[in-house]
Structure formats: C-alpha cells, structure tokens
C-alpha cells in the first residue's frame, strides 16, 4: 500500500474541513477541530484559505463566559455559481444554481422536432443564455441526459429521442466554454439530488426510481453515485416483466416501461375509459380526452376507475422496488416524477407489492417514499454532480 503524500493528505484535510462547514450550521474553528479530529492550528490554516477563496465567511464572535469569544464561520453559498441542465424532456431546461443547490435563475428552450446536430445547437444556446446571467465565479456545468451516458468521458452513448450516438458532449462544451463539464444519466443525476438535498443525512445510501416517459433508477452509495462498470446501473426500465407483453422501443417485449411509463399509463387510461363509458371517468375522457392531469385529478377525488389505475401503477413500481431491495439491500427507496402525482394510493400499492416479494424482515426495514424535490430534481442533481466532482461536496 502506498503511503499518502503530504499533498494528498493536505487536500483530504482541506476537503474534510469544507465538508464539515457545509453540512453543519455555524461552527467555530474549535468546533471544526473537534468534529474532524484535526488540530486547531491545521483547521485555522484551512479556514483561512477557504475565507481567502471566498467559499467561507466569518459571522462574528459568539458570546462566551470564559476567554476570548470564538468566531463562527459558515459556507458562503453565493461565492460560486453552477449551470445545471436537464436534457430529458421535450424542452431543454437549465438553471443557474448556488452552492446549496438553490435555483437562482432559469432558462429553457423548446425542442420541437429538433434532433441530431440541431438539438446539439440548442444545448449551446441554452448554456449561452445561462452564462449571460452568471454573477459569480462559475464552478462548472452539470448535465443530466437521457439514455446511457459514460460519466467519466462525458459521452452520451445513445439518446434515441435526440438521435445522438456517442456524442462527446463534455469535450464539445469544455472546448467552447472553457469551464469544467460533468454529465450523467438523468435518473442517476436525480438520485444524486435526492442524496444531496433530500434530507437523508450525510453520505446517504438510497435508490431513486424516476418514472415519466420512461422508467429508470439511480443508486447512491455513501453519498456517491454508483453507475456500474458499463455506466448503466439501475436501467430498470428495460427489465422484462412480461415476455409476451407489448413491444418496447429497445426492441424487446414486455419491458417495465411498457407497463409503467407515462405512455403506457395513458394508454391504459384510454382503454379503461372505452370499457366504462357510463362512468364519470369515461364521460370526462370522451369529452376532453385523457391526460395525466385529468387522471391525477380523478384519483385525488377518489374515483374508483382512476384509483384502480393508480394502484396498478404502484404495483408495477413496487415489483421493481422489491427487486432493487433484494439485490442492493438498501433501506431507502424513493419515487420521483409521475408517481408523485398519485399520492398515497400508489404508495400503498407499491408497499403491498414489495412486502409480498421480499422477506418479512427486509420489508420492515425498507422505506418507500416520494421525493419532495419536485420537477427540478434533475436540475438540482446536475448541481450535485458538479459539487461532487469539483469540491467533493455535499
């Protein structure tokens, strides 16, 4: 085993001090020394460097009955800004974000039918629009992209809806904008957001299942993203759940996406409306057509037909959660995206299915919950991706 060099040890200790300040409220230098196990002189040195860099600020002395009053320090969240981008929907969405993952400004561009080089030009335009809003040193650009992504090389391996194959987006953007760029799959990025900002403590381990047009998941272990050797860990949308099922966009049949993706959910709702034309749900569907908002509204009102669809949706997601719980033995599984719109009925069905598929003790230890981060989860996750790579935060 190689001995750590002085340079590496110093870098590790500097990161340790910054992480301690990031995760805790007002701290004095003595508090930081106790929390990290470093000497007070070492902590004072690093705090001084962080203050000089603008990352940390002093907040003034604290009243003390004995001796010299200690001076607390805290993170300066506005000292750096990040550009965070979500390429996963029918429009490209971006935001300017601070070190706490808080959105400062937004910018979006409708994509329409653009694909290939045209869609890539829109990424450039989105970054340029956000750069015009930057008001502090830019730490980097973070991107959540659909499909398999190699995060080490920053290559989008395949994005069917964008008609992108092996696009080296990291190199393209770094060459043009001269700032660090970090890219990962949008579900992986969403999991990073949940780990960083979802209230699960320091360095959490969890799985996030994100359902929308497609279904995917992200795995966070000890606060760090686990993407697997081929960078496709958590690609549950293309697990076969019915070998005789409907064709999937991937070329197989009966994938989870064919029963739990948004297109499948809306297809099931239209089929149900045709079978039950005399119900309130059937009549509304005939008059206005089926939409996600309508389905969620009827479910919230306790409509039997809509509630049954929500429960079946939850059952399918619960089966996926059970597989992940068995394989990974993680105790926290979070749903984001479309499932959140259906509330407790969906969650109850998912819990029941998980309990039916795993050992009783494991079922008791596994928590299923909804993400509270809302539609910005990928944007905030893209900021977490930059923070982790550039400052080893949060």
N, C-alpha and C positions, 0 to 999 in steps of 0.2 A: 504493500500500500504506500502510495506516495505521500510524503508529508506536505501539508498545506503551506504554500509560500506566504511570506509576510503580506504580499499584495493581495492575495486571495482572502487571507484572514481579515485584513482591514476592510475589504469590500463586503465580506459577510457581516462584519460587525456594524458597518455603516448601514447596511440594509436592515439589520436587526433593530437598530435604533429608530430608523424611519418607520418600519412596520409597527413598532410599539407605539409611536406617536400617532400613527394613522388609526390604529384600532382602539385607542383609549382616549377618553376626554382629557381635559387639562392635566398635564403632568409636569412636575419639576424634574430637574436633572437627577436629583436623588431618587425620585420615584422610578425614573427610567433605569438607573443603575440597579435598583432592587429587582425590577421586572426582568432585566436582561442578564443579570449576573456579571455585567461589565463593571470596571472600576469607574468611580466618579470622574476621574481625570479623562479617561477614554471617552465617556459619554459627553463630557463638556466639549471635547475636541470635535466629536462628530456633530453635536448640536450646533456648534459654531459654524461648521462647514455648511450644514443644512440651512441655517439662517442666512449665511452669505449667498447661498444659491437661490434663496427666496422661497424654498419649499416649506420652511417652518418659520413661525413668528413667535416672539415673546408676548405674553399677555399681561405682564406687570406682576409686581410682588404680591404674595399671599400673606394675610395677617398671620403672625406667628408669635406665640407667647415666649418662646425661647430663641435666642440667637438671631442671626440675620434672616430676614424674611426670604423664603425661596421664591424664585421667579418661574412661573409656569410657562410652558411652551405648547403650541398646537400646530397642526397642519395648516398651511396657507392654501386652501383649495383652489383659489383663482390664480395661483402662481404659474400654472401651466394649463394649457388647453389641449383638447384632443378632438380630432374629427372622427366621428363614428358613423358608419354607413350600413344600411340594411338593403341588400340586393335581392331579397327573397320574394317580393310580391309583384303586382302588376305596375308598380311605380318604384323608382329608386328613392329611398328616404335617407336623409342624413341629418346630423346634428352636430353642433359644437358643444362639447361637454367639458366639465371641470374635473379635478382630481377625485371628487366624490361621486363621479358618475352622474352628476346633475346636469340636465339639459339646459343650455343657455340660449341657443338659437337653433331653429330648424330650417331645413331647406329640402324640397322634394321636386322630382321631375317625373311626369307621367311617361310611361314607356311605350304605350300603344302597341303597335306590331313590330317595333324595332327588335332586331336580333343581330347576332354576329358583330361586325365592326361598328354598326350603327349604335347598338346597345353599349358597346365599349366607349364610344364617344360621349354618351350620356353620363357615364361614370366620371369622365374627365370634367364635364360641365358641372356635375354635382360637387366635385372636390373644389373646383374653382369658385363656385358660388359660396361655399363654406369658408374658403380661405379669405374671401373678402370680408368676412365677419370676425376674423381672429383678432383678439385684443390682448393676447399674452403669448409668451413663447410656446410654440407648438411642439408637443411631446411626440406626436405621431398620428398615423391614420390607422384605424381599425375597421375591418370589413367582415360582415357575415354574409356568406354567399350560399346559394342553394347547390345541392349536389356534392359529390366527393371533392374534397379540397386537400391538397398537401400543404399543411401549415408551415412546414419547415422551409420549403422552397417558395411558398406563396403562389402555388399554381392551382387554378380551378381546373380539375381534371375533366369534369363533364357537367355541363348545365344544359339540360335538354331544352328548357323553355327559352334560353338565351341563345341557343345554337353555338355554345362555346365548348371547345375541346382543347384541353391542355393550354389554357391561357395563363401565361406568366404575369398575372396582374401585379404582383408585388414589384417585380423588376420594372415593369412598364411605368407604374406610378412613382416609384422611387427615382427613376431616371428623370422623370418630368418635373416632379415637385420637390425633390431633394430633402425629403423627410422620411423617417422610418415608416414602413407599411407592414401591417400584420393582418393575415387573412385566415379565416377558418370557416368550416361549415356553419350555416346559420343556426342549426339546432345545437351544435357544440357551443357556439357563442352564447346562445340563450341560456344554456346550462351554466356558463361562466357568470352570466349576470345574476342568476339565482344564487350561485355560490357566493358572489361578492356582495350583493345588495339585498338578498332575500331574508336576512335576519337569522341565518343558520349558524352563527358563531364564526370564530376564526378557523381558517383552513378546513371547511366542511367537506364531507363526502356525501354525494347525492346523485340521483338520476333525474333529469328533466325530460318529460315526454311532451313534445310540441306537435300539435295537430292543427292543420289548416288545409291548404290544397293538398299537401302530402302529410306523411306522419314520420317523425324521426325522434331521436333522443340524443341527449348529451350526457356524458358521465364525468363527474368531477370527483377526484380522489385527493383528499388532503389539501383542498383548495386549488389543485392544478387540474387542467383538462387532460382527460385520458382519451386520445384519439385512435389508439391502436397502431399496429405496425403498418397497416395499409391506409391509415387515416380515416377509416370508415366505421370505427366503433360506434355502436348504437344505431346502426342503419336498420331499425326495426320495421320501417315501412314496407320493406320488401321481404319480410319473413312470410312464408307461405302459411296461411291459416285455413285454406280450403283448396285442395288440389284440383277440385272440379269447379272452382269458382270462376269469376269473371277475368278476362284478360287484363293485364296490368301494363302500364306504359313501359315497364322494364323488359317486357317480352314474356314474362312468366304468367301464371294464372293464380288467382286467389290470394294475392299478397294482402297484407294488413291494410294497405292504402285503399284497396278495392272495397273494403267494408267500413273503414274508419276515417278515410279522408273526407274533406268537405264535399267534393263532387259525389261521393257515394252517399253521404248523409242526405244531400238534396235529392238525389235520385230515389232514395228510399222514401223520402217525404212525399215526392210526387206520386210514387206508386201507392202509398197509403191513401193519399187524397183521392185517387181514382177508385180505390176499393171502398171508400167510405164517403161517397158524395153527399150523403144526407147529414153528416156531422158538421159542427161549427168549423172544424178544421178543413173538411172537404169543401165546404161552401166558400170559405175565405181563399183557399188555394185556387178554386175555379175563377173567382172574381179578380184576384190580384196576382195570382201566380205564387209559387213557392220561393221563399227567400230565407236566408239564415236568420235575419231579424224577425221575420214572422214566426219561424219555428221556435226561436228562443222566447218570444213573447207568449206564444200559446203554452209553452212548457211552464213559464213562470206563473201563468194563470191556472195551472193545474189541469189543463186539457188532457183527457185520457190518451188520445192518439199521439199528441206531441210528447207527452211524458213517456209513453212506451218507446218512442224513437230515441229519446234521450237516454233511457235506461239501457237500450240495446247498444247504443254508442258507448256508454260506460262499461258495459260487459266486455266489449271488444278491447277497450283500453285496459281494463282490469286484467284480462288474459295476458296482454303484453307486459303489464307491470309485474305480474306473477313470474313470468319467465326471467325478467331482469332481476327480480328479488332473489330468485333461486340461484342464478348464475353469479351475481355480484355480491349477494349478502349485504346490501346496503339498506339502511333503515329508513331513509327518506326518499320518497318518490313524489315528484311534483308534476302536475299537468299545467300546460300553458296553451294559449291560442283558443281555438274554437271550444274546447271542453268547458272553459271557464264560464261561457255564456249560459250553460245549462245547470249550474249550481249543484245543490245537494243531491237531487235525484240521480244525476250522473255519478256523483262521487259515491253514493251509497251502493249503486250497482257495481261500480268498479271495486269497491271494498269487498262486496259479497263474492265476486268472481275471484279475487285474489285469495280470499280465505278458503275457497273451495279448491284451490290449485296448489297451495303450499302447506307445509307442516304447520300445525296449530301454533307452536311457539314462534315460528318465523312470522306468521300472520299477525300475532300480537305485537311483535317488535317492529313491524313495518308500518310507517305512516304514509298515507296517501293524502295529498293536499293540493290546493290550487295555488299557482303563483299569484302574487299580488303586484307584480311589476307591470302588468298591462301591455298595451301594444308596443311600448318602447323597449321590450325585453331584449331584442336583438341589437338595437342601437346601444343600449346600456352595456350589453355584453361585449360589443365591439370595443367599448372604452375599457372594460376589464381586461380584454385581450392585450391592449396596448400597455396598460398599467403593469400587468404581469410580466410582459416581455421587457419593458424599458426600466421599471423601477422595482420589480419583484413585489408588487402590491396587487390587490389588497391582501 
